[in-house]
Amino acid sequence: MVSEMAKNNKRLDNERGFTLIELLVSLSILSIVVVIFFSFFTQAALFNQRADTQVAAVNVAQVVMNDLKKYVKETGVPFNNIQCDSPYEFSGSEVFDGNSTYLTDEGSFYILNNNKRYFVETSMCQNEQEKDVALVRLRVVLKEGSPSSSVTIETFDYLTESEVRNEES
């Protein structure tokens, strides 16, 4: 019996486990790796949210551009060599009054999309190169949140001078 106990004690001496220090170091390393891993997910979610906002703004800008082109073609805006350093600024009521898509807040027009307000600014101009090829530049600027916010999206499109002058009628 004594020899069996001696054998068991010898076996316990040969079977070493992890010390508390080793466990703490490995847990610390693991927690650092996990924190870094989850920070990538957080950044990816923020990037995805910004991309969604940009896509929504581009879609809204395209709707506004289509409405602006339709307005310009139908009304024949006065056009006398409008230079880009002082473009023709459309007033919101000039283009968007009577269109239920656009809402108003203190004189500024906006579109509500995914519970976000996109305030609309529109203008028209022509530089020398555009003048040479008889094109007029239409510009749409959207600002998310308020009229004084920074620009969320800006887009351009062109009409021919004859479309702007409404010469087809």
C-alpha angles and dihedrals in degrees: 000000000000091000090053091053090049090052091050092049090049091051091051091052090054094049105073121179130199118292121233090252092054091050092049093049092049092048090050092052091046092050091051091052092048093050091051091047093052093046087062089056091050092051091046091052091051092048090049091050091051091048091051090051091051093049091049091048092050090052092049091047090053091052090050091047092052091050091047093050091049091050094048093047093047099044104033102227115226105263123192110156096298105200121213093236087067106021126188105263114208114220112231093236090052093061108019108036111118093020109115091205090074125066127194133228119179093333096314121111122222142170121228112221125165089348091302125117116226110192114211130224120176133185143163131215145147131218125200096269091049090047091054091058095037097245129143119206120226117198128198121189123187124196119192118223105003140008090255095052121111117271113281097185137355124192137177135204135173138232127185117251090247091057091051094047091047092231095156092080 
